[in-house]
């Protein structure tokens, strides 16, 4: 059956249609335009006062709503997928951190079991393995027990456990043997990001030249940018084809630093992420991380020693922050939350835009940029409670 979403402002985000109509057929976008008269026989949903944007894609998230994505339980991942659509997320990577390689493999097997569309929820696009081949000097909140020296054989174990669904690896390129792991990941079709790294500018540049194409949570858990030692961020800012993650929650990165990043790299090369953990989206909560209890309080998730242990914000919040901080208009914020992440995942020809032939993954935002409704594959999977009828 054809359906039409109409009477909304539409950000494709390549263009703005003040009063647009999006026609959907079999989970894909059939037509996009300003015509307010959908074809006969089409089921029509009126969306006055809203802005229709492509669904958000979170490529770095560990959980939220009380659900962890680093779990051997596939049903917990499905529960997260059904929860996160309320934040406008229509696809995500499950970011895996564990206490041991064996626990990491168990989590990857759970991701492999769930991968793809989740009934009533977001699409699980695969796994992001954050570590274990990272530098202990920059491990941040990653458990010490998780860290391992680069080992291609262990990398192959992770690839096998993920069953073809390992999409992104975060690693430190300066470690001995890192080059062999990078090559192993690329052979498996897994994109490589630099992160939790003490790499010099030269070491990071070499890794980008070797095929790494992404930088995990810019500024965080890496050698800082210095005017005489630019480090991995400096290398990422000038490297062709490299995307950079930004956690725009006001905790991980100051708004002024975020502004400078956008000025230096441009919104076409930045992916907004949450780095959300299990209590994200809740007023308070706690979870275990490597034998330590991380606590959410006043919008910050920290270990007992004060180390930031992931994000508490949801994707709709980081998008709203970009606009409210005056860093970019909504169209550019949406591009960073949807179009660019889709490109990182190699899905840029299917997701991240409102255009004919693209998946009908859509979000309706109100004038305050809060999520009103979410569609995945043309199916409405979330409607704000106060907007429901009956």
N, C-alpha and C positions, 0 to 999 in steps of 0.2 A: 504493500500500500504506500502511496505517496503521502507525505506529510509536508506541511509548510509552516515555517516560523515567520511571522510577519509583524509589521508595525514597530520594529526595533531599529535602533541605530546599529549598523553592522560595521565592525572593524575587521577587515579581512586577514592580517593587519596592513596589507599593501595599499589599501584605499579605504576611505570612509564613505558609507552610504547612509545618509541621514535617516531615511525611512526605508528600510530594506526588507526583502523577503528571501528566505533560504528554503529551497525545496529539497527534500530528502527522499531517496528511494533506495531500499535494500541496504541501509546503513551507510550509504555514501551521499555526498552532496551532488545533486543533479543540476541545480540552477542557483545563481545568486544575482540579485538585481534590485532595482528600485520599484519594480512593478508591484503594487499592492493588491493585485487581483490574481491570486493563484489559479492554476488550471482547474477546470471542473472535476469534482470527485475527490479532490485533495482534502485531507483532514487538516484543518487550520488551527494553529495556536497563536493567539494574539499576545504580543509582548510589549505593550506601550510603556514608555518610561524606562526601558532597559537598553543596555548595550550588549550586543551579541559578539562574542570573541571566540577564537579557537580555544579548545580545552587546554589547561595547563599540563605541562609534562615535567615532573620532578625527577631528575636523574641522580639525585643524591639525598636519600632519605632512609632512616633506620627504623622508623615507626611513627606512631601517633595515635591519639585517642585511647591510649592504654594498651595498644597492640604493638608488638615487636616484629620486625621483618627479619631479624637475625634469629630464626627459630627453626627447629626441626618439624614444627607443626604446620602443615599446609593450611589448615582451617584458620589459624591466626592470621596468616597472610591474606586469606580471602576476607576475613573480618575487617582488616585494615583497608582493603580495596573498596569495600562497601562503605566504610566510614569516610574515606578521604574525598569522595566526590562532593561532599558538602563544602569543601574548600576549593572546588572548581578543578580538581586534578582528574584528568581522564586517562592518563598513562603515567607509569612510574617505573623506576628501577629499584629493586630491593637491595639496599646497601648492606653488605655482610661484613661484620666484625665478630670475632669469636675469641674464646679463651685458648683454643688449641686448633691445629689444622683439622683434626677429626670433627670437631664441632662445626668448623667452617664448611666442611664437606656435607655434613648433615643439613645445614641451612641451605646450601646450594641445591641439594636434592629436593628440598621442599619447594624452592623457587621453580625448579624444573617441572615439578608436578602441577604447579598452579599457572605457570606462564601462559599468557594469552588473555582473552577476555574473561572477566569474572562476572557471573550473573549478578545484576543489580549493582555493579561496582565498576571501578576503573580497570583498565587494561594493564596487566603486569608485563612490561616489555623485556624483562630479564633481570640479571643480577649485576650489581656493581660490587667488586671485591676491593675493599679498602684495606690494603695490606695483604699478607703479613710482611711483604718485602719492603719495609719502610725503615727510616732511621730512628733509632731509640731517642736520639737527641731532640727530635721533633715529633715524638709520638703523640703529644697532647694527651687526650683521654684514652687512647687506644691501650688495651691491656698489655702489659709487658710480656705476658705469656703467649700472646698472639704473634709477636714479632719473630721473624725468621730471616736468616741470610737468604739472598736470592738463590733459588733452586729450580731449574727447569723441570725436573722430575715432579716436584711438588706442584708446580704450576700446571702440569699435565693432569695431575690428580684433580685439581680444582676444575679444570676444563671438563674433564670426564664427569665429575659429579654434577656439574651444571647442565649436562646433556645438551650442549649447543646453545645455551641461553646465557652464557657469560658475555656481557656486552661491554664492560668497562673495568679496568684494573687501575688502581692507584698505587704507585710505587715510587721509591727513591732511587734516582738513576746513578747516584754517586757510590752506591754500595758495590763491593766486588761481586762480579757475576751478574749484575743487573742487566747488562746488555743481552745476555742469553735469555733471560726471562722476558724481556721486552720482545725479542724475536719470537719466542714461543707463543706469547699472547697474540701477536699480530698474525701468526700463522693460523691461529684458531679463530680468527675473525673478531678478536676482542680489541676494542680501542684502548689506548694506554694514556693515562693521566699521570702527571707528576704531582706528588703531594706527600705530606709528612716527610719532608726532605730538607737536608742541609746542603743541597747542591750549590755549587758556585754558578755564576752566570755561564761560564764556559761548559761546565758539566751538563747544565740544563739545555743549553743550545745544542750540544752534541746529541742529547736524547731526542730533541725535537727534530733534528736532522735525520735521526735514525727511525723516525716514524711515530713518536709520541705526538698527540694532537690536542691535549687538554691539560688544564691546570685545576687541581682540586682546591676548593674554597680559598680563593686568593687572599693573601695576607696571613691566613691562619695556618699554623703548624708548618711553617717553612722559614728558611733564612730570610730575614727582612730585607726589603729594598734599601740599599745604601748608595750614596752618590759615588762612592769609589768601588762598590761591590754590588752590582745590581741584582745578583742572585737569580732564583728561578722566576720570580715575577718579572724582573727586567727582561729576561730571555723570552718569556711568554708575550710580553707587550709588543715585541718587535718581530716575532716569528710569524711567517705567513701560514694561514690555515689553522692556527691554534685558537681554541676557545678557552675562556676563563670563567670559572664559577664565582658567583657572588652571593653571599648570604646577607640579604638586605633586611636584617631583623633589628638593627640598631644595637645589637649585643656583640656580635662577631666582628662587625666592621662599622666604624663611625661614618655617619652620613657624608662627612667631608671627604674621607678616604674613598668612599663609594663614588662620589662625584668625580674625583680625580681619576679613578679607574675608568669610568665611562668616558671621560674626556680623552684619556690616553689610548684606550682600546676601541671605543665605539660600541654602540649597542648591538651591532651586527656580529660581534664576536664574544658576547657575554651571555652566559646562561644563569638565570636566577635559580637558586636551589634553596632548600630549607635546612638540610642536614638534620631534619627532625628526628627525635627519639621518642620512645614509647609514650611519655607524658605530654608530648606536644599537642597543642590544641585544648588542653585541660587547664583549669585554674591552678592546680598543684598536683604533685605526684612524685613518685620515686621509682627507680628501676636499678637492677644490678648490672654493673659493667666491670668485667674482669675481677670479680670478687669484692668490688667496692660499690657502695650505694651512691648513686647520683640522684640529686634532689632538684626538683623544679620549684622555684620560689621567685616571685616578683618578675616573672618573664625570663629567668635565667636558669639553665640546667648546669649544675656544677658538681664536681667531686668534693669530698671533704676538704681537700687542700685548696679549693677555689678554682681549679682548672675547669674551663668550659667543657662540657661533656655533651655537645650536640645542641640542636636548636629546639626552641619551644614554639616558634611561629609556624603558621601554615602558608601555603603558596598564595592564597588570596591576600594574606597580610603583607607578604613581601612585595607583591605587585602594587598594592595600595601604598606602601611606604615609598616606593620609587616615585610615584606620582605626587604624594603629599609632601615629600622632601624637596620637590621641585627639580628632581634629577632628570626626568624625561616625561613626555606625554604618555597617556595610556597606550596609544598604539605601539610605542617603543617598549614600554614595560611588558606588554603582551608578547611582542616579538621575543623578548628575552626569556619569557616564561613558557613559550610554546614553540615558536618557529625555530629558534636556535637550538634548544634541547632536541627537537626532532631531527635536526641536521646532525647533531653529535651522534645520535643513535642510528644514523643512516636511514631515517624514515621521512626525510624531507619531501619526498614525492607523494606521501600519503597523509601526513599529519602536520599540524602546526599552521594551517591556513584555512580560511573559509573560501573554498574555490571548487568548481566542478571537478568531480573525480576523487576528491579528498574524503577521508573518513569523516562522518558526521559526529565528530567529538566537539561539543560546543558548550559554552557557558554564557548565561544571561546574568549581567551585573546591574545593580540598581545605581542610582545617581551617587551613592556613597561608595561605590565599587564593592559592595557586598554581594555574595553569590545568591541569586534568586533561584535559578534552575541549572541543572547539568544534564547533558545528553552524552551518552557513549554509544557510538555506532548507530546513532539515530534514535536510541531508546532513552527516554527520560529516566534517570537514575536518582535524581535528587530534586526536590521542590521544597523551598523554605517553608517552614511550618505555618507561618502566619499568612502565606499566600495560598494554602490549600483550601479547597472548597469542601463544605460539609463537615 
